[in-house]
Amino acid sequence: MTAIPQLLWIKREDALLYQKEALKAAGGLPGVRDMGLLEAALNRPRQHFHYEPDVSFCFLAALYTQAVAKNHPFVDANKRAALMIGEGFLNGHGIFLKMSSRQSVLTEAVLALAQDGHLQDYEKLLRKNVTVLDVAFLPIKL
């Protein structure tokens, strides 16, 4: 049996900091509307990975983004925080977006994802726009 790689998952405290940063950048009301929805959104990629470990980092980042954007756990800045959470997951593994997270194409993609857009489309967008510090150290595929 193959060992499942250990990944760095986004914690609740991280998500709260990302929301705070999103509010600083563009304004809005602070606070969590429903902590249960936040926890569910943050657990979705981990649960998916547990049952299907042959997924990519970009897919897991897309899951984070979609789950937070659709669950709306925060009072405000849900989509902005979702974008930052997905990007933060990638960054924690040495994977960085080549485009600014404020670029309209990425913002529009997150809006579409929140409105029942296709997860695979967002994953492809991420995959086309990332750079990796050292591919040799990635425990799963990009």
Buried (B, 14 or more C-beta within 10 A) or exposed (E): EEEEEEBEBBEEEBBBBBBEBBBEEEEBEEEBBEEEBBBBBBBBBBEBBEEEBEBBBBBBBBBBBBBBBBBBBBBBBBBBBBBBBBBBBBBBBBBEBEBEBEEEEBBEBBEBBBEEBEBEEBBBBBBEBBEBEEEEEBEBEB
